[in-house]
């Protein structure tokens, strides 16, 4: 099983970071990375089962959301190259927030099955890093 892991400490209270990042359909905080979010279906961004298409490429579904634990997870159902449905299975991304001495620790990780696990990690890690940088910039 492959995995990705990225983290950042943001100098903002956990409630502020959660409010910014927890709506599955709102990625306005990452406008430099995510240029379009298409909502699919009628589920709201805080409802398990909510679907979105990012940048006309990444088809994702919210699989869990726990506001008290400041965490949510999602699947990538289809996407470009190494995360296409023919190249990867059981792709689950997890975003978790915890309070740290300097603000909020934001961890973005994923697990997946693929014959090319390293290729998936090389593709996804820079995206997660860019998303975390964009979040930090938005909240700074």
Beta strands, then each sheet from edge to edge (+ up, - down):
strand 1: 2-10
strand 2: 37-40
strand 3: 51-54
strand 4: 58-66
strand 5: 71-78
strand 6: 88-100
strand 7: 103-114
sheet 1: 1+ 7- 6+ 5- 4+ 3- 2+
end
